[in-house]
Amino acid sequence: MKYQKAFEAYYAFPEGISVGAGGKYRCVQARAAYAAFASQQEVIDSIQAKLDGVMLEHCPDEMSEKQVKEWGNNQVLSSLNVSDVKFFAQLEAKPATRSNPVNAIYSLDDLVQKKQGSKWRGKVVGFYSTEATPIGYSVESLFETGSVQVWPEAALIPYEATI
């Protein structure tokens, strides 16, 4: 029976002891218990994946080897094409702008750097906003010509240098 092992584990039956009478009813319970466990595990795995993604972006140096390996093992090719990605980006993000958002700490042409993790240093060249990131910055690298990355405001600090 497909759920026999889950059932026996759930009810702590010693190996080799048969379910016997009433087994079908208990097997239904075992299937339900197994489904509930699997559902909870999916939620836990989903939360862990989100946590790993946030850590990878904001504090990669604090990730354990196990986290990095697990994150890498779970990467899959997207079935989305470029037009799908552009469509979803339009739904999720407000248009990028070169005018300073209200309450933004940094202005255009301010020099900033990543607070931790990678040593990205550059000049603010634009702004973006999403539900998760009310104020974000497009930062053009001072050292890699033409290279731009986007960072949430919380990930940046001023960079004291001259161009």
N, C-alpha and C positions, 0 to 999 in steps of 0.2 A: 504494500500500500504506500502511495506516494508520501503521505504525511506521517507515516508510522514513526520514523525516527524523531521528528519534531514533537509528536504526541508523547512518545516515551520520555523524551528529555523534559518536556513540559510537566509531565506528571511524575517524573523521577522513577519510572519503572526500571527495574534491573533488566539487563540485557537477557534476552531469551524468554522472558515472561510474556505471554500472549495477552492481547487486549481482552479477549473473551467476550462475554455477554455485555451488551451495552456499548460495545466498541464503536459502533457507527456514530452514536451520539457523541461520545468522547472524541472521536476523530474530527467531528465537526468543530468541537471546541478547540482541538489542537490546530486545525486549519485556521480558525479565527485568531488564535493566539499567535500563530506563526505569521499571519498576515499583518497583525498589529505590530509585531516586532519588526518585520520587514519595512513597514511604513515608517516606524519611528527611526529605523536605521537610515532610510532615505532622507528623512528630515535632518538627522544629525550629519550625514554626509554632505548634504546641501549647505548647511550652515558652515561646516568645516571648509568647504570649497570657497565660500564667500570670504571667510576669515583669511584663508591662505592668499587669496587674490589681493585683499586689502593689505596684508602684511608684505606681500611681494612688491606692491607699489610703494608703500610708505615706510617700511622698516625691514627690508630684505635681510639685513645683517642679524636680525633677531629671530629668523626662522631656523628651526632645527633641520638637520640633514634629512630626517625622516619626512618633515613637512615638504621640503623642496622636492624630494624624490616622489612623494605621493602626488603632489601638484603636477609634476612632470608626467607621471604615469597616467594621469586622468585628462591630459590634453587631447582633444580630438579635432580633426579637420571640420571646419564649419561647412554646412551645406548652403550657406548664404552666398549670393554673388554680390558684386560691388554695388549694384543698384539697390539690392535689399538693404545692405548696410547703410547706404546713403539715406534711404527711406526711413529706417528706424532711427538714425541719428537725427533726422529732422523732427521726428516725433518727440524724442527725449531731450534734445538740447535747444536752447534758445540760440538764435543766430550769433555767431562770433561778431564782435564789434571792436572798433579801435577807439571808442570813447570810454572814458572811465566809468565803471559802475558806481552807483551810490555806495558809500561805506567801504570802497576798495582801499586796501592799505597801500598798494603800489600803483603807480601811474605809468603811462607809456614811457618807454626809454629808461625806466628805473632798472638798476642792476640788481639781480637777485641770484640766489643759489639754493640748491636743495638743502633742507635742514639736516637730513641724515641719509644714509645709504649712498647712492651714486653722487658724484661730485659735479652735478650739472650746474654750470654758471652761465648766466646770459642776461639778455636785455628783454624786458617786457615789450612784446610787439602786438599784443591783442588780449582779448578777454573772452570768457565763455561762462555759461551758467547752465546747470542741470538741477534736477530735484535734489540729488545727493551732494552737489557742489554748487552752492549759491554763487560763489565768486571763485572763478578759476582764471589762470593766466596762460597765455601762449608765450613761451620763452624761447628766444632764438639764441643758440649757443654763441659764446664769445670765441670758442676755440674750434668748432666744427662748422665751417661756413655753410649757411643755408639750412642747417639742421634746427628744427623746432620741436619742442615737446610741450605738452600741456600739463599743468600741475595745479592742484587745489591750493588755495591761499595758505592753508595750515601747513603745507609741506615746504614753504619757502621762507627764507630770511634775507635781509639785505646783504648785498655783496659789495664790499669795500674795495674797489679797484677803479682804475681809469682805463678808458678805451683808447 
